[in-house]
Amino acid sequence: MLRTGVFATCLIWASAAAAQDSGAAAQDAAKESAADSAQSGGITDIVVTAQRRSERLQEVPIAINVFNADALQAGGTSGVEQISRLTPGLYVGKFDSLRPQVYLRGIGSRVFDPGSEGSVGIFVNDSYMGRFSGSLTDLLDVERIEVLKGPQGTLYGRNTIGGAINIITRAPTRDLEGFAEASIGNFGFYDVRGAVSGPLTDGIQVRLAGNILHRRGYSENILTGKHGNGDDSKTIRAHVAAQPGEDTRLNLIVEYQNADLPGFLQETTGSRQFLQSPSSPSYTPTPDRYSDAYNIDGSSHRKLLSIVGKIEHSTDALEITSITSYRRSRIDQTYDLDATPRDIWTFSYDELSRQFSQELRLSSVPDGFLTFGDTAEWVLGGYYYQERTKRTDHFDQGADSLFHFGLPGREQNIYATDIDTDSYAVFGQYTVKPTDKLRVTIGGRYTHDKKDALIQASTDSAVPPSYYPNFTVNPGKSWSSFDPKFTIDYRFTRDLMLFGTVSRGFKSGGFQYNSTNAALASIVFNPERAWTYEVGLKSELFDRRVQFNASAFYYDYKNLQLPRFTLLPPPAPAGSGSNIISNAAKSTIKGIDTSLVVAVSDELTLTGGASYLDGKYDDYIAGAANYSGNRMIRSPKWQGNVELIYEKPITANLKLRARGDWSYTSKIFFEADEGARPFTSQDGYSLFNARLGIGSVDKGWSVDGWVRNITNKHYVTTIFAVPVSVLQIWSIPRTYGLTGRVDF
């Protein structure tokens, strides 16, 4: 059984665990490196912990994009969705903030049910986010975000077959500091946030952060006048750090979020809907993408509790790290599934998830155990993960439905799942330095996953056939995988490095979601696996005023977990069917990522990036359809971005701040048929954003005006394709506003 929240809290306090790999040492190193770069007039160094130790970004042999606190704050960036437009190879689509779709180099997941898991691991303060329902929440008081591309299973936790997004929040400080910030904008937007940090007693520091955010929905139900697809959330975080001894560091982070979101509204593309009775009148949707008629407004709620604990103890021989994590999420949502004023079907669900993890890690220290005169570095660890998720889905058929036409009341169909996951892993990585310039790394991770499910479906229909017959199934299965990694990197100079990596990634198997009979619900799909091959370059040129990085990669990707819609035979009504997830395909993915930073002058900086992605299904046959040779879904061939940042003192105390960015995403297919079905693709599009403001030279205060999506580009973020019609989710239109900030 999973620990309760109270027990987990006590356990973490008892084990004296906590927070994040950055810590004081990494922050001090970053400040020293930044000072050196500033003195030389070059690009400021960024220190990361992608390999579980503090290193300069340019010395890490991984394709990685990093956004530090200054860049996030100056650009007004507050979420993973926003950094995707500045990260080559990263694509983030969504139905809403509860149901994101994160893809990295063509690998991702478009399902978010309890039987499936993400392909890109998202970690917040070393805590794996098992349920993606919280991954698009507002990022509060963040130190940096690291986007690691390619499998990262050697040093990270579960399901990083596509990569990892590592989010590190700011740690407490020894001196009193903080900030207060307020923003207002269109759609009734306001965001008030702040943080305060400093010593509580001698040897104990505390950082408190919180925010309140509201945005009226940008879509309207013209029958009621209410708006949907907005935001309304509150977050608070407390981080306590202590150092009871010279060699021991303790941290504890507790975060809570409560969101009451406006209803989710999607746009239908046809006059007839899936499961609509032939006798029910048609409905033609309005030409306006952001307003239509719905028979209910709907609602969404989310509550998240996260507790992360960490203890670090250093000796002359090695460093010991223990990370304990507990997460609890509760979400519920109700919306009009047919997206019309007809009473066809309404969907609602309630999900409760609890997860617990424990990681114990040993790592080398300079001149310590098995470093052989500081010519080697190593990490060895063990990891345990447990998750229990209970979810109940309600598919209610109304008077216009195929199943309930002309009958009083509503037919209630319930699909309930109770899924237990236990995962054990051991991992390690050893790096040897045969010369001052050459490093060779060998690593691996052994994982054993065990999953069990209780799936129950029921209906109150007295008139067969119903959408769900009554059934109960108990599928379960275990999987094991050993995933190695081999990397070699050579540093020609301090400013030029080449590296090559061969690694394998693993994503666990799982269970069906909303299958309409016992036979389908009993099907278990197996893990995905990918062998990856990558070569990369990291360079700094012209007295460190230019930074250029590039990677070329090739993935051999097998057993893709793909959902497909299957029509059901009689006695099911004609046209009814069920989704089935199966290991239906194998793919080849190849491409190139590049990133560029140019310090044009002391006042002007240019950044940019581009990616080319060629991801295709080698073998994908679904029933009578053959998708072999087609492009993979949500895998744009081209992505690119350019950002200009200008800062210049205009008086002795006042500074002008200006920045603008452009990003481009080429055509995307949401289904494997490459757009053969109308409304299942999105043509290429560009987005433009700008920010202009003034502030004090000493960064004590600032006021900025900003515009996002300047050209008011409308594009589809994802779709829900069912027989008869396709439901689309449109992007937020142009937004604009003002932000004021005071730092102390």
TORFIDREN-947267 format. One record per residue (C-alpha): x, y, z; residue in one letter. Coordinates in steps of 0.1 Angstrom, whole numbers, plus 5000, padded with zeros to 4 digits. Example, Ala and Ser with C-alpha at 12.3 -4.5 7.8 and 13.67 -1.06 7.14 Angstrom:
512349555078a/513749895071s/
//
This chain:
500050005000m/501150354993l/502050575023r/499550835032t/500451195029g/501051225067v/503250915068f/505251035038a/505751375055t/506951215087c/509250975068l/510851255049i/511451455080w/512851155097a/515151075068s/516051445066a/515751455029a/515051715003a/515151934973a/517451964944q/520751884929d/521652244923s/522152344959g/524552604972a/527652454956a/526252464921a/524952814926q/528352934939d/530052764909a/527552934886a/528253274901k/532053234898e/531753114862s/529453394853a/531753644868a/534653514848d/532653534816s/531353884824a/534954004829q/535953864795s/532954014778g/531853664766g/528753454771i/527853384807t/528453014817d/525552804829i/526152534854v/523852224852v/523451904871t/522251684842a/524751414851q/524051434889r/527051664894r/527752034888s/529252094854e/529552374829r/526852324802l/529452324775q/531352034792e/528351794793v/528351534765p/524551544761i/522251734738a/520751974762i/518952314763n/518952514795v/516952814806f/518252974838n/516453204862a/517453524846d/516353414811a/513053284824l/512253594844q/513353844817a/511353664790g/508253624812g/508453244807t/506353044832s/505752704817g/507052404798v/504652494770e/506352824765q/509952694764i/508952444737s/508952714711r/512652794720l/513752434722t/514552264689p/512951914688g/510551974716l/506851994708y/504152044734v/500452004724g/497551984748k/493851944752f/494152164783d/496552194812s/495251864827l/496051664795r/499351764778p/501151584750q/504951624753v/507051504724y/510851524721l/512551434688r/509351264677g/508951044708i/506051114731g/502651004743s/499251134733r/497350934760v/497151034796f/495050764812d/496250574843p/497150264821g/499750454801s/502850654809e/504750944794g/507750894770s/509451214782v/510251214819g/509351534838i/511251584871f/510651864896v/513351884922n/514451524914d/510851404918s/509451214888y/506051334878m/504151014872g/500951174862r/501251444835f/498251624848s/500551864866g/503251914841s/501852224824l/501252404856t/502752754861d/506352734870l/506952924902l/510353064914d/512452844892v/516252834892e/516552664858r/514952414834i/517152154816e/515751974785v/517851664780l/517351484746k/517551114740g/517150834766p/518350934801q/517550614820g/521150564833t/520950844858l/517250934858y/514050754868g/511250614848r/510250634812n/512850864797t/512950684764i/512551024746g/514351244771g/513851434803a/512751774814i/514451864847n/512952154866i/514952294896i/513352554919t/515252814937r/516952714970a/517052915002p/519753175007t/521953265036r/521053635032d/517553795032l/516253834997e/513053804977g/510853954950f/507254064944a/505754064909e/502354154895a/500954114859s/497754214843i/496554154807g/493654084784n/491153804790f/490953934825g/494453804832f/496253874865y/499153694881d/500553794915v/503553614927r/506453654951g/509153484972a/511153555004v/514253375014s/516753395042g/518053255075p/515553125100l/518153045126t/521852985126d/522352695101g/518752685088i/517452875058q/513952905045v/512453005011r/508653065007l/507053124973a/503553154961g/501353294934n/497653354924i/496853334887l/493653394868h/492753414831r/489153414818r/488553144792g/489253244755y/486353024742s/482653094747e/479552884750n/477053104731i/474152934748l/475153044783t/477653324777g/480153144799k/483853104789h/486052804788g/489752714784n/491052954810g/493052934841d/492452994878d/495152854902s/496952914935k/500352774944t/502452784975i/505852634982r/508152605013a/511752505011h/513752445042v/517552385041a/519752295070a/523352205076q/523652025109p/527351945103g/530052055080e/529551755057d/525851705059t/523151905040r/519351855046l/516551995026n/512751965025l/510352104998i/506652105002v/504452244974e/500652254971y/498552374942q/494752424939n/493252504905a/489552564896d/489552584859l/486852704835p/485152434815g/486952264786f/485452354752l/486552194720q/485352264684e/483552004663t/484251994625t/481051824612g/477351844613s/476951484625r/478651344656q/479951004668f/477150804684l/474551054674q/471150894666s/470050904630p/466851064641s/468551344660s/468751674640p/472151784626s/474052084639y/476352304619t/479152454640p/479752834639t/482552964617p/484153124648d/486852894663r/486353034697y/482553034702s/479952774697d/476952614713a/477352344740y/474652184761n/476852204792i/479652444803d/481652184821g/484352234849s/487852124858s/489652094892h/493151994902r/494851964936k/498551864938l/500651794968l/504351734964s/506851654992i/510551604982v/513251535007g/516951505003k/519951435025i/523551465012e/526551355032h/530151405020s/533151205030t/536751195018d/535950884998a/532450954983l/529151134986e/525950974997i/522651114985t/519151004996s/516051144978i/512551064991t/509551184972s/505751174977y/503251314953r/499451314955r/497151454927s/493451474926r/491751584894i/488151584881d/486651724849q/483251734831t/482751844796y/480551814765d/482251534745l/480251594713d/480851974714a/477352054702t/474052174717p/472651824712r/472451594742d/474551304727i/477151224753w/478851394783t/482151284797f/483351324833s/486051164853y/487651164888d/491251054893e/493251014925l/496950924922s/499550864949r/503150794942q/506150734964f/509750694954s/513050644971q/516450684956e/519850614972l/522950734953r/526650704958l/528950924938s/532651004936s/534351304949v/537651454937p/540551224946d/538050994964g/537350624962f/537850464928l/538850784911t/542550684908f/544151014913g/541051214900d/541151034866t/537650884870a/534150984881e/531350754889w/527750724902v/526050414916l/522450404928g/519150224935g/515650344929y/512150234940y/508950374927y/505350294937q/502150444923e/498550374928r/495950544906t/492250514909k/490050664882r/486350654874t/485150764839d/481450844832h/480150834797f/476550954799d/474350904768q/471551164763g/468351184744a/470151244711d/472450944714s/472450624694l/471950424726f/469350634744h/467450814717f/463850904727g/464250754762l/463750964794p/466751054816g/470250954807r/472150624802e/475050624827q/478150414817n/481050384841i/484550264834y/486550234867a/490250154869t/492550084899d/496150034889i/499149954911d/502749994899t/505849884916d/509249954900s/512749864911y/515949984894a/519749984899v/521850214878f/525450324875g/527750524853q/531550524853y/533750784835t/537450744830v/539851004817k/542750834799p/544151174790t/543251534800d/541251564768k/539551224764l/536751084785r/535050744782v/531750674800t/530050344804i/526650314822g/523550114825g/520250074843r/518349754851y/514649804857t/511949564869h/508349684866d/505249504880k/501749634872k/498349504883d/494949644874a/491249614884l/489049724855i/485249744860q/482649864835a/478949904842s/475850054828t/472350134841d/470850074807s/467849844807a/467649844769v/470449654753p/472849704736p/474449954759s/477750144754y/479349934781y/478249584790p/478949494826n/482349324831f/485249304855t/488849204845v/492149184864n/495049214840p/498649224853g/502149174840k/505849234848s/508649344826w/512449374830s/514949564809s/518649634810f/519549964792d/523150034786p/524850364776k/528350424761f/529750774756t/533050904744i/533951274743d/537151454733y/538051814742r/540351964716f/540452284737t/538452424766r/536152574740d/535652274716l/534351924723m/533051644702l/531051354717f/529351034706g/526750824724t/525050484720v/522250414744s/518950224748r/515750364762g/512850184778f/509150274784k/507050044805s/503949864792g/500449914805g/496749864802f/493749964781q/491650264786y/487850274781n/487649944762s/484049854756t/484149484763n/486049244786a/488149084759a/489649424748l/490049544784a/492149234792s/494749314765i/498149424780v/500549614757f/504249574761n/507149814766p/508650044740e/512350024733r/514750244713a/518350214704w/519850564698t/523050674682y/524251034684e/527251254676v/527551604688g/529651924689l/529952184715k/531952494708s/532652854719e/534353084694l/535653434690f/536853484726d/533653304739r/531353554722r/529753284700v/528452954713q/527452694687f/526252334695n/524952064672a/523851704674s/523051444648a/520951144659f/519550814647y/516850614666y/515750254660d/512450264678y/510349954683k/507049834698n/505450174697l/502350194719q/499750344696l/495950374701p/493650284672r/489850294669f/488249954662t/484649914650l/482749654671l/480849364656p/477149294664p/475349304688p/476949644692a/475149914671p/476549984637a/479250254638g/480150204675s/483650104684g/486450104710s/489950244713n/492749984716i/496350054725i/498849804710s/502449764701n/501549834665a/504649984649a/508350034646k/510050344634s/513250504623t/513950864635i/516951064623k/517651434625g/519851724635i/519551974664d/521452304665t/521652594689s/523452924687l/524253214711v/526053524699v/527053814722a/526854074694v/527854344718s/527754414755d/524054534750e/522854294723l/522553914724t/521153684697l/520053334704t/518553074681g/518052714673g/516852484645a/516052114642s/515451884613y/513451564621l/512851274598d/510651034617g/508750764598k/506850444606y/508850154591d/506049904598d/502650014610y/499549814599i/496249884618a/493449664606g/492949724569a/495050044570a/498750044562n/500650344575y/504150214568s/506350494553g/504150774568n/505551044590r/505150994627m/502551194645i/503351524661r/506851524646s/507351844626p/510051814600k/511452164608w/511452374639q/513352704643g/513653004666n/515553334669v/515553564699e/517053914702l/517754054737i/518854414741y/519654584774e/521254924777k/521655184805p/519955514795i/520855704827t/523155634856a/520255444873n/517855344846l/518155064820k/516154994788l/515154624782r/513854484749a/513454144735r/511653974707g/511453624694d/510253434664w/509553054663s/508452834634y/506952484634t/506352304601s/503352094592k/502251844619i/500151534614f/497951434644f/497051094629e/499150834611a/497350874578d/499351194570e/496351414568g/494351194545a/491351254567r/490351624568p/491051834600f/493851594612t/496851814604s/498152154611q/500052354585d/503352524594g/503052844613y/505153114629s/504753284662l/506153624672f/506453764708n/507954094721a/508654254754r/509754614762l/510454774795g/512654974818i/514254894851g/516954994875s/520554924866v/520954724899d/517954504890k/515954644920g/512854704900w/511354674865s/508254744844v/507654554812d/504954554785g/504554234765w/502654084736v/502553714728r/501453584694n/501653934679i/500053834646t/497153654664n/497953324647k/495253064651h/496552704651y/495352364664v/497152224694t/495751874692t/492651684680i/490351404691f/489551204660a/486550964662v/484350824634p/482051084617v/483751394631s/487051534643v/487151754674l/489852034674q/491452224702i/492552574692w/495452774706s/495053084727i/494753404707p/497053704710r/497653814746t/499154134760y/499754304793g/502054464818l/504354324845t/505954504874g/508554354896r/510554454927v/513554254940d/515054304974f/
//
